[in-house]
Amino acid sequence: MITVIGWLLGLGMFALMAILVVHVLFALLLIVPSWRIFERAGFSGLLALFHLVPVVGPFIVMAVLAFSDWPKGEGRPKPAHPA
């Protein structure tokens, strides 16, 4: 019985580590383009590291980009030039 419990705990730890590795790899895949988008918008590129926060990190990144005023103003329409 003890060996079965130990085996299940070991399997659970393996699954947890596998999920963690997949999460970090996926986050690293998203950090590079997000970093460039943040810098182009005028924010600090370090905000892209929110992708490392499990579950809510990508939502934080999307919320910052969607609902904040961009310091460089690329999200706003350009004013018409007077003739």
N, C-alpha and C positions, 0 to 999 in steps of 0.2 A: 504494500500500500504506500509506503514511504517513497519507494522508487517511482511509483506512478505520479505522486505529487511533485517530486523533484523533476521528473521528466516534463510534466505540464508547465511548471514554472520556467524551466529552461526553454521550452517551446514558446511560451509567452514572451520571454525576454528576447528571443530571436525575432519574433514578429514585431515587437516594439522597436528593436534596432533597425530592422528592415524598413519600417515605416519612417523612422527618423532619417535614415540615409536617403530614401526617396524624396522626403520633404526638403532636405538640404540641397540635393541635386536640382530639384525643380526650382527652388528659391534662387540658386546660383544662376540658373538659366534665365530667370526673370530680372535679376538684379542689373545686369549689364545694360539691357535696353532701357530699363526704368531710370537708371542713373543718367543716361544720355538725355532722356526726355526731361527729367528734373532740371538738369543743367541748362538745357535749351529754353526751358520755361522761366529760368531765372532763380530757381530754388537750389538749395544745397543738394548735391548728389547723394549725400549720406541718407537722405530720406528713403532711398531705394532699399536700404537695409531693413526696412519694415517688412520686407518679404520673408525675412527669417523668423518672424513671429508666427507661430502656428495658428492656423485657422483664420484669424482676423487680419493678419499682416497685409495680404493683397487688397483687402477691402479698405484698409487705411490708406494705402497708396492710391487707389482709385478715388477715394473721397477727397484726398488732398488735391489731386489733379483736376477733379471735376468741379469742386465747390469753392475753391479759393481763387483769389485774383492773382494772375500770374504777374510777377514783377516785370518781366520783359514785355508783357502785353500781347503775346502771340495768339492768345485765345480770343482776343477781341477783334471785331472787324476793323479794318483800316479806314480812317476818315477819307472822304472824297476830297480830291485835290481841287482847289478853286481854279476856275478857268481864267 
